Amino acid sequence: MIAEQHLALTDTFHSHWFSPGAKLADSDFVGEVFLKCVARDVIERCGEAVQALGRAAYASDDGDVPPMPEIKLEGHLDANFPYIPSHLEYIIGELLRNSVQATLERHQRRQGGGAGGGARPPPIEVTICEAAQHVIIRVSDQGGGVPRDMLPYLWSFSKGPHSTRLIESLGQVPRMSATLQELRVDDDHDEDGAGGRYQPDGGLPGGSLSSLSRRPPNLRLGMGLPLSRVYAEYWAGKLELHSLEGYGVDAFLQISKLGNKNEQLTTRASMDAV
């Protein structure tokens, strides 16, 4: 994160539009930090992307597409705050992906496995709550909850009864950008023209997380929730999940507005002591 921020600030300093003496805060970006993240926009964009993946993945052989669960938004819909878009979109995308998959699969089992027609699956409710120093986003679904045998492994990376299959799935994930050169090549060939930079009215940004965000729904890795918690907690946030077995899941994401707290580094206390 420190390296990415340093490179982004340097890139801004050498850009054609930046004039010496100008304040970086006058731009919408300060390095990788977007100053005007609107929770509603992020959720709607991620929801549309997840639903598009679901329509492609769960369509029947004859082309019938199952109805997608509606994503209902309520609460403080105008909440905006400074944050790193790629981090936020990855976390929201994973939570919505899990909810959509669970809801669709449970609904199809109840409908007898058919892809097209039938009643629409129950909605996924997303509530936004803004406070002075943080924003809480709750994602509630009716996907049946987390299986009891998976609860002990919920926050572990690719562990549990299905660990072998999950690890094998990693080999099918599209290449992640590992170097700045790879990232820039990928950005130059971005089909949406986003160039890796966050677009308030565009799609998901390019970058090291984009290949994970765009993976097919049936490609389960067992790392979406634990990796999302890592990103949330890095900026003094939280990610909690409450499973109601037989009904659904409530996921609570608390994100701190950047500028209020330091990064959460496990070695920070020992470093300060030295």
QUIUR-V558110 format. One record per pair of residues at least 24 apart in sequence whose ideal C-beta (glycine too) atoms are under 8 Angstrom apart, sorted by the first residue. I is the first residue (numbers start at 1). GAP is how many residues later the second one is. Records with the same first field share a line. If there is no record, write none. Layout:
BEGIN
I=GAP + GAP
END
This chain:
BEGIN
1=31 + 233 + 262
4=27 + 28
5=26 + 27 + 28
6=25
7=173
8=24
29=169
30=52
32=52 + 54
33=49 + 50 + 51 + 225
34=48 + 49 + 50 + 51 + 164
35=47
36=44 + 46 + 164
37=43 + 44 + 45 + 46 + 48 + 51
38=40 + 41 + 42 + 162
39=37 + 38 + 40 + 41 + 42 + 89 + 91 + 96 + 98
40=33 + 37 + 38 + 39 + 88
41=159
42=43 + 46 + 47 + 50
43=28 + 30 + 49 + 53 + 83 + 85 + 94
44=27 + 29
45=44 + 158 + 159
46=43 + 46 + 47 + 50 + 158
47=24 + 49 + 79
49=44 + 154 + 155 + 164 + 165
50=43 + 46 + 47 + 50
51=49
53=44 + 161 + 163 + 164
54=46 + 47 + 50 + 163
56=160
57=159 + 160 + 161
58=46 + 50 + 57 + 159
59=56
60=54 + 55 + 56
64=50 + 51 + 52 + 53
65=50 + 51
66=38 + 41 + 42 + 48 + 49 + 50 + 52 + 55
67=51 + 52 + 53 + 54
68=32 + 36 + 52 + 53
69=30 + 31 + 34 + 35 + 38 + 51 + 52 + 53 + 54 + 55 + 72
70=50 + 53 + 54
71=25 + 52 + 53 + 55
72=51 + 52 + 53 + 54
73=53 + 55
74=51 + 52 + 53 + 54
75=52 + 53 + 54 + 55
76=52 + 53 + 54 + 59
77=51
79=49 + 51 + 56
81=49 + 54 + 174 + 176 + 177
82=175 + 176 + 177
83=152 + 172 + 174 + 175
84=151 + 174
85=113 + 120
86=112 + 119 + 121 + 122 + 123 + 124
87=122 + 144 + 147 + 148
88=167
89=115 + 116 + 120 + 124
90=119 + 122 + 123 + 137 + 138 + 141
91=137 + 140 + 141 + 148 + 162
92=45 + 161
93=111 + 120
94=130 + 131 + 133 + 134
95=44 + 133 + 156 + 158
96=28 + 30 + 43
97=120 + 127
98=43 + 45 + 126 + 127 + 151 + 153
99=25 + 40 + 42 + 44 + 150 + 152
100=24 + 41 + 117
101=42 + 116
102=39 + 41 + 42 + 146 + 147
103=38 + 39 + 40 + 145
105=38
106=36 + 37 + 38
133=123 + 124 + 127 + 128
134=103 + 120 + 121 + 122 + 123 + 126
135=119 + 120 + 122
136=116 + 117 + 118 + 119
137=115 + 116 + 118
138=112 + 113 + 114 + 115
139=110 + 111 + 112 + 114
140=108 + 109 + 110 + 111
141=107 + 108
142=105 + 106
143=105 + 106
144=101 + 102 + 103 + 104
145=98 + 99 + 100 + 101 + 102 + 103 + 104
146=95 + 97 + 99 + 103
148=97
151=92
153=69
154=71 + 87
155=70 + 71 + 74
156=66 + 70
157=65 + 66 + 69 + 70
158=63 + 64 + 65
159=63
160=62
162=58 + 60
163=59
165=55
166=54 + 55 + 56 + 57
169=50 + 51 + 52
170=51
172=47
173=38 + 39 + 42 + 46 + 48
174=37 + 40 + 41
175=36
176=32 + 35 + 36
177=29 + 30 + 31 + 34
178=30
183=24 + 25
233=31
234=29 + 30
235=26 + 28 + 29
236=24 + 25 + 26 + 27 + 28
END
